[in-house]
């Protein structure tokens, strides 16, 4: 058994914080959990470009007996996503030993940092809505969403050849979600059974017109009178979230970093001592970029 040293203890503290950080972050993500996540443990820096391959399009050829096959060699598509977002949330803990002895105190410090990063990721992904122009937007700005609008969004994605086996999502603003819960045919037990009961009592819309429906406080709005809400209906491969590993601090600088990696997502947790405040500083940071992968796999749903 190795000797217990201050270095070992410091490393253990950072590992403990990192272990708590990532699950909490994933629990606060909505869009980040629904889109196509591309994560590699390769080191990168802000401004780097990542090439995300997109499957090529092939066509079916009618072959007659004895004829040769028609060989197709289309190059795969490519979406370039730039790692433009390096976000961090830092906090200080005066008495680390006390925090480690009482785990709830660690959560007290960690949760605001994690929520701040999750909000940044959510906002950046939802701000991609202007890039989805292949399908005509459905709904009308400043008007309550209706069943026919949701139906039109699903039809648009089907017509765009989104595979039927692909899960489809509709992420809406809080007010739009409230409007969905009040559509009579989907909020009454006598019309949709248990699903209507859940909408009335639990407040959960669940699934409608083949969409899994979620709400987010970060759905963008434009205009003033009326305000247009840019909800988004999409399949997973419409949007890419690319995350890359940040380098370790330089040795001997007094900072210790650990990585937390889970489900195609990763973050760095760094601990350093701040002599001016006699406290340990923790920084949770993530390097990522977002972009549209398949323009035709998403449609704006205005309300």
N, C-alpha and C positions, 0 to 999 in steps of 0.2 A: 504493500500500500504506500503510495507516494505521500510525501509530507504536505501538510496544509500550509499554503503560503498566501500572502496578500494577493498575488497574481491569480492564483486559483480561485480565491473567494470572489475577486472582482469579475472574473470570467463567468463564474457561476451565477452571479447577480444579473449580468447582461443576458445570459441564456434564459434565465427565469422570466425576465421582462419580455424578451422576444417570444417566448412560448405563449405568453398571455396576449401579446399584441395582435398576432395574425388572425387567430380565430375570432377575436372581437371585431377586427376590421371586416372580415368576410360576413359577419353577422349584420353589419351596418350597410352593406352594399345591396343595391337593387339591380341597377343596370350592369354593374361590374360582375354580377353572378349570372347574367343572362346572355351576355355577348360572347364572341369567340375570343378567348384569352390565349395569348401567345407569350409563353415565358421560357426563358433559357437562363441557365446559371452562368452565362458568359458575362464578363465585366463590360460595362458600357458607361458612356458619359452623356450628359445633356447635349442635344444637338445631333447625336448619331442617328442614322437612318437604317431602319430594319425593313427588309423585303419580305413580305408575306405572300407566299404562293397561292394562287387561286386556280382550281381545276379548270382545264381547257374544255371547250365545247366540241363534241364529236357528233357526227351525223350518221344515220343508218343508211346503208346502201343495199339496194335490191340486187342480190346476186343470182345469176342463172347457173344451171348445172354446167360444170366444166370451166366456168369463168374464174379468173383470179380475183382475190379480194382487193379492195381499194385501200391501200395503206394510208392511214392518216397520221400526220405527225405535227399537230398544232402545238405551238409553244404554250406552256402554262401562263395564265394571267399573273399579274404581279401588282400588289398594292404596296406602295411605299409609305410607311408610317414613321414619322420623325419623333424621336424621344424629346419632346419639347417641354415636358412637365416634370420638374424635380420639386416635389412638395415635401415639406417637413413640418413636424409639430414637436416642439421642445418644452420640457418642464424640468423643474428642479425639485429634488427631495433632500431636505436637510438631514434627516435621520434615516438612512437606508436600512439599518438593522431593524428599526422599529417597523418599517413597512414590510420587511420580509417576515417578521414575526406575526404580523396581522395582514393576511392576504387581501382582505377587503380594502385596506388602505392603498395597496398597489393598484387595484381596480379604480379607486377614486382618482388617482393621478393618470392612469393609462386611458381611461375611457374618453375624456375630452380630446386627447391627442388622436386617438383612433377615429373618432367621429369627424374631426376636422379633415383628416385625409380622405375618409370615405366621401364626404360631401364634395371635396374637390374633384374626385374621380367621377362621381355621379353627374356633377354639373358639366364637366368637360364632354362626357359621352352624350348627354342629352342635347348639348349645343351643336351636335353634328347634323341636326335636322335639315338645315338648308342644302346639304349635300345630296339628299335623296329626292331626285327629280325625275327618275325614270317612270314612276307611277304618279298619276295626278292625285293631288291631295283630296281627301274626302272630308265632308263636313263643312261647316261655316263658322268663321270666327265670331265670337261673341254670342253664339247660339248653343243652347244645351244639346249635348250629344243624344242621339236617338238610336234605337235598334237598327234602323235602316243604315245609319252611318257605319256602325260596327260591321254590319253585313257587307257593306260596300268595301270596307277595308280588307276583309277576309277574301272577298271575291277578287280584289286587285292583286293580292299576293298569289292566289291560286292561278290567275291569268298570267302572272309573271313567272309561272312554273316553279314556284317554291315547292319542294317535294312535300307530298302529303304526310310523309313520316316525320318531317321536321316540326318540332314544337314552335308554335307561333305565340308571340307575346304582344300585349297592348299595355304600354306604360302611360299613365295619365296623371294629371294634376289632382290634388285633393278635391277641388270643386267638381271636376269632371267625374271622379270616382263616386262622389255623392250623387251626381245626376244618374249614373249607371245604376246605383242601388235603388233609385226611385222609378225605374222603368217598370210599369205595372206587371208586365208579363214575366219578368224575371225576378220579381221580389214578392211573389205570392205563392203560398203553398199549394193552392188549388190549380196553379198553372204549371209550375215546374217542380213541385214536390219539395224534397229536402233541400235542394239548392236555394229555393226561394225562402225557406225557413232560415237558412244560414245567413242569407242577405239581410233578412229582417232582424234577427236576434243577434247574430255574431258580427254583422256589419261587413261580411266578407263576400265579395262578388264571385270569386273563384274563377270559373271558366264560362265564357260566353262566345258563341259563334266560332268555336275552335280556338279562341284566344285565352291564354292564361293572363289574367288581368292583375296588374300591380299599380300602386300609386307611389308617386315621388313628389317631394316638395320642390324639386329642382327642374321640373318641366318648364321650358322657357315660355315667356309671353312677349308679345310685341303689341305696339299701338297703345292707345289710351282710351279711345271711345269709338267703337268698343275695343276691349282687350281681346286679342287673339291668342289662344293657348295652343301650343304646338305639341300635342300628344303624338306618340309614335307607336305604330304597329310594325312589327319586324320579326324576321327569323334570325336565329343565332348568327349565321354567317353574313349578315348584313353589316355588322360592325366588328372591328377588331380593337382589342385592348392589349397593347404590347408592353410588357414589363421586363426590365433587365436589371441585372445585379449591379450594385454600386461598389466601387473598390473599398478596400479596408483603409483605415487611417494609416498614416506613415508611422512606422515603429518608433517608439521613444517619444512620441508627442503627448503621452499621457491619456490617450483615448483608446478605449476597447470597443470593438464592434462585433456583433453577431448577426447572422441572417436568420430570418424566419421564412420558410417556404412551404406553401400548401396549395394544392389544386391550381397549378399554373399561375401562381401569384407569389410574389416575394417582396420582402422589405428588409431594411437594415435598421438595427437598433444600436446606437452608440452611447457609451457612458464616458463622461469626462468629469474631472474635478474643477470646480470654479472657486479659486482662492478668494475672490472678492466677496462672495456670499457664503463661503465655507459650506458649500452644498455640492451634491452630485447632480450633474446635468445629464438628462436623457434626451436623445433626439431620435425620433422615429421618422424615417424618410423613405420615399419611394420614387423611382425613376420610371416614367411611363409615357406612352403616346397613344393617341386614339385616332381612328380613321375609318372611313367607309370602305368595306371590302366588296360588297355586291350592291350596287345602287338599286337594282330591281327587287331586292329582298326586303324593302322597307317602304312604308307609305306614311305620309303625315296625316294625322287625324285631327282636324281643327275643331275647336269648340270655343 
